[in-house]
Amino acid sequence: EEDEDIYYCHSTFLAATLACGGLLECVNAVMKDDSIIQRAIAIVRPPGHHACQGQSMGFCFFNSVAVVAKHAIATGRATRVVILDWDVHHGNGTQDLTYDDPNIVYISLHRYATGSNYFFPSTGPYDEVGLAEAAGTNVNIAWTNGGMGNVEYSAAFCELILPLISDFHPDLILVSSGFDAADGDLLGDCTLTPDMYHMMTRSLIEVAGPHVPIVVALEGGYNIDVISSCMEAVAVALLDEKWENNDDKVLNGDPLKEPLREYPPLASTSSEISDDTHPSSGSLRQEKVRLRNGRQALSKYWKYEEEKKQDRGILKTGAARCINNTIRALDNSARWSSIFRKVEGGKSPPKLQPGITTMRTRSGRRGQEQDQSNELDNLFQSLAL
């Protein structure tokens, strides 16, 4: 079958295998017992997240991230892997390859539209959550409209993504890092800024803790200037550096050879928590502090700690519904029962509050605030706040 997004030449196979192998070597490097590094970036082409088990598509030939996740588990380097995909297109290949794997949690934020509003690849509805024992490990936050920006992504992270990652206790986090949701991309029609990519990366580091390796793989993007600025922001975050958005700044010297500026703790109590303990064996209090730190990393755009949910931020119309649709789909999974409900006796409150129930929203066209409370009020009213 012909695919207008797939092009072949005599070096295609070599390029695709080098891209996949490059990412694999990044994971091998950070997962060594004696490794002094826990973070890496694979700046590779071609990308991979559209490649399925039996089909190449969408500029992708081998699904590098899925291959590497399976490799890490098969070789005993990891037992639990999170793949976070913030490319604006759904990673249909990654979902295809991990859908029945209970050891891999795949989380994708993407645009989803079918029919006359078709948006490639038109896969990844919110209600596809995984198969059999892997039910709950496939998480699709499917934006049904364009124009999503920093506030909407921050809300998705704080309200859903970070609590899931915290509860799963991954040994390895892989990021399918497409930059086509960024402002200025030619296809994505979203408005993320470089500082938002820095904050999203920073929030992952805070929630995972210092001993969980994070490897970022370049995926899509259709504006070279946008890609370079956003990838720089991700790299700076991985280096524990603050993001300084100054296009006129000339970087001198080798930043890898210069001492890193200390990144200040985001929560006042973080200094009381030892970083020597892996999250999987750490206390509930330690997990809660790390989760709070991760949320605070995004507080410029989403103020999660506001008691009144309507004061946390103003979402674009439909965004709250998209996030809540995913929460509703996952609520039926026993995997996340500790997040959505109190344990018996009510001694341990859930990490995830039950949906965005009353939220001010804004129209993408008119900039007017609207109230979606009729749509969202009483959502998950049976779950404990």
Salt bridges, closest charged atoms under 4 A:
ASP85 OD2 - HIS49 ND1 2.77
ASP87 OD2 - HIS49 NE2 3.70
ASP87 OD1 - HIS89 ND1 3.39
ASP101 OD2 - LYS70 NZ 3.03
GLU152 OE2 - ARG362 NH1 3.53
GLU159 OE2 - ARG312 NH1 2.66
ASP167 OD1 - LYS351 NZ 3.79
ASP171 OD1 - ARG80 NH2 3.33
ASP180 OD2 - HIS89 ND1 3.00
ASP189 OD2 - ARG111 NH1 3.89
ASP195 OD2 - LYS300 NZ 3.06
GLU206 OE2 - ARG202 NH2 3.26
ASP240 OD1 - ARG39 NH1 2.87
ASP240 OD1 - ARG202 NH1 2.58
GLU241 OE1 - ARG261 NH2 2.95
GLU244 OE1 - LYS249 NZ 3.23
GLU244 OE2 - ARG261 NH2 3.59
GLU272 OE1 - ARG285 NH2 2.78
ASP275 OD1 - ARG290 NH2 3.64
GLU287 OE2 - HIS169 NE2 2.81
GLU287 OE1 - LYS351 NZ 2.71
ASP331 OD1 - ARG341 NH2 3.38
GLU369 OE1 - ARG360 NH1 3.47
GLU375 OE2 - ARG321 NE 3.32
